[in-house]
Structure formats: structure tokens, C-alpha cells
Amino acid sequence: MNTVLIQIEAVLNSRPLSPLSTDPTDFTPLTPGHFLTGRPLTSLPCETISDATGLTMNRYRRVEQLRQQFWRRWSREYIGELQHRTKWKTHHDDIAIDCLPSNDEA
């Protein structure tokens, strides 16, 4: 379980903060991991786990399954919330001429 938590921590510290350069072909973002270690902490997890056999692979497969499960939920639930825009969800009438808006309407 400790391994999974460490990998989840690395994923969270790998979230993008801003682009590293102004070059449009450079897709490397600045992450919290850059401040911790000076380089990116992780890459995206593998899409599928290989069908390797042996008892030594059981723990690895379980850790990868938990990491992939966390990545799917985090990217679907948390990242989706970052793009949530409440500003345009409700309709407000335009301000009429000679009408002063109050602070609670702004």
C-alpha cells in the first residue's frame, strides 16, 4: 500500500502548473515535481498491464492496477472539475439603461 501511495503522490506532484517554455512544439509543463527534484517525477501510466506470469509479478500487477484506477478517477473527476465553469451556467438579464447594479448582483 505504501508503494501505491508514493506513486499517487508522484502523480499529484506531476500536475501541470504552466508551460516551461514559449516554444509551441514543447509540450513539457512546469510541475510541482520540478521544484522538488528538478525534473518530472512520473510519466503517464501504462494503458494495460502485460500478462506476465510468476508470483513476483502479482504485487507489481496489483500496484499497477491500483495506480491505473487512481489515475482514471483522478483524471476524470479532478481534472474535469478544473474545467468546470460556473460563470456561464446561469442566465442573467442584461443591465438596462439607468439601472445601477447592487453588489450582490455583480
N, C-alpha and C positions, 0 to 999 in steps of 0.2 A: 504494500500500500504506500510506503514511503516513496518508492520509485515513481509511482503514478502521480503523487502529489508534487514531486520535484519536477516532473515533466509538465504538469499543468501550470506550475509556477513559471516555467520557462515559456510556455505558450502565452501566458498573460503578460510576461515581460517582453514578448516579441510583437506586441500590437503596435501598429504604425502610429507615430506621432506627427511626422512631417517628412517630406522628401529630403534626401541627403544632398541632392544637387539640383540645379535648374535644368540639367540635360533631359530633354523629353524622352530619350531612349533608356535612361537609367531608372529602373523601377525599384531600386533599393530604398526602403524608407528608414528614417531615423526611429529607433525603438528605445524603450527603457533599458533593454539589454546592452545597448551601446554605451550607456552611462555606467553600467555595472561591470562589463567585461571588455568594452572597447570594440566589440564585434557582435554580429547577430547571434542569438542563443540557439535558435532552432530553425528548422525548415518545416514546411507543411508535412503532416503525417502521411504515410503511405495510404493509398486508396484501399488496398486489400492486404490481408496477411497471407503469406505463402503457406502452402500445405506441407511444411517441413515436419518430419517425424522425429520422435525421440522425446524422452522425458525432459531433457534440458530445454526444449522449445516450449513446453507447456507454460512456464512462467512468462517467457517472452511474449507468447501469443496472448496471454491474459492481460499483461501490461499494455500491449498494443491495442487490444480490444477496448480497454478502459480509456486509453488516451484518445482513440478514434471516437469513442462515444462522447467523451468530453468535448472534443473538437467540433463534432457535428452540432451538439447542443449549444455550445458557446458561440459558434459562428452563426447559427440560425437564430438563437434567442437574443444574445447580447449585441452582436454586430447589427442585427436588424433593428434593435432599439436605438442605436446610434443614428440611424437614418430616419427615425420617427419624427415627423414634422407636424406639430400641433397647430402651427400658425394658420394653416390653410384648411383645417378640419371644420371650422365653424364659419358660418356666413354672418357677416356684419354689414349693415347698411352703410352706404357712403355717407360722409358728413355733408349735411346740407349747408347752403349759404346762410350766413347769420346764425349759425349754431355753434356754440362753444362746447367742446367735449370735456367731460369731467375726468379726473384722474383714474377712476375705476373703469372707465370705458377704454382707456388707452392700452 
